[in-house]
Amino acid sequence: MVYLATIFNEVIPINLAKRITMACIGFALIGFAVAALRLIGLGIDPLGAMTLGFSYLTGLSFGTVLLLIHLPVFVVMYWKTRGFIGIGTVIGMVGIGYATDFFFFLGSFFAIAELPLALRLGLLVFTVVIFAFGIAIYTVAAIGMVPFDAIGMIAEELTGGKIKFKWGRLGMDAISAFTAFLLGAPLGVATLLAVAGLGPLISWFRQKIKP
């Protein structure tokens, strides 16, 4: 096994360092995609919409609200499905939301929502592809699941397979979208595209990416 020295005079396997790097790139791409969806102004993914709704309600930043949403799911993961937890779980819980805040701040200097509708729709499709690619990269890295992404797996494991992963995830998307609607968060064509398109795109990218 080849190792890489750290600034703390410890060593970690280079393969693990590569996986951590992959996961961080994936998280950054997810944050970029969620921020881009917000800026395009045609709705965002269900979790992002729910997070934004609670952000409006509480005055907290998007990143802080997303972290708070992940925490109760993380408690369930730690209690029942610790095998899904890894260093990537913590990095993703903290990093995705604040990466979204950062990219949204940068993008707010550009009037993207005022672009022609056809161009915004093109940007929307491109953004969903980036979103799926980011999720695929971090899941292939296999260093822990972000709590929300693990919900489908948790449901399947805790019910002995009675609730399949896709139905668990679809159920959470539906709950998130309904909650976002009640909170007055932006839903739209992007929400439907994210629900319908992310799964197949993630599966396709996962087959192409090697850790």
Helices and strands as residue ranges (DSSP letters): E 3-5, E 11-13, H 14-40, H 46-58, H 62-80, G 82-84, H 87-107, G 112-114, H 117-141, H 147-158, H 165-182, H 189-208
